[in-house]
Amino acid sequence: MKSESLKKTKITDPITGEEKLNFSRPSIMLKDDVKVIAIHLVRDHEEMRPDLISNLYYGTPDYVDLILKMNGISNPFSLKEGQFLRIPDKAGAERYRKNLKKVSVKPRTQFTDTRRLSKQDEKRKQFLEQRSKMKTNGSSENLPPNMLKSNEKSKVFKDGKIILGSNLNTKGN
């Protein structure tokens, strides 16, 4: 099965140079104006096989992502016998396909770029920044607990050993 949603871009770790796959961005975001060309009833041999359905309607298994997105399905293996699927018009859906190489929003940007925030979130961000400045141990960056600050590292190489979570102040370091 060859699908655009399975072709993910690679992210390079700026510190180690290690390449990782980016599974976080969707390849297509369909809108309500995409025409439905058929309603398909999933049969027993098509369970967990959206590639067969794509092949039936488009002549190739390459458009699995169109069918899944049209039906709000994120797990292609969740297809069950008796389920009805809307089959989108391929040409109408293709105009909404994203060029994954052009999109490069870093996770940190979601929390630092105020253009992306609602007014309520922007007020909350300002409140947290002011509160941090008032505390002696206040944070220089207000980020979620699972995100490292700019000056922190997730791993350090020291004396031939790899130390994970090196930014954590724990006993016994």
Beta strands, then each sheet from edge to edge (+ up, - down):
strand 1: 10-12
strand 2: 19-21
strand 3: 36-41
strand 4: 84-88
strand 5: 155-158
strand 6: 161-164
sheet 1: 1+ 2-
sheet 2: 3+ 4-
sheet 3: 5+ 6-
end
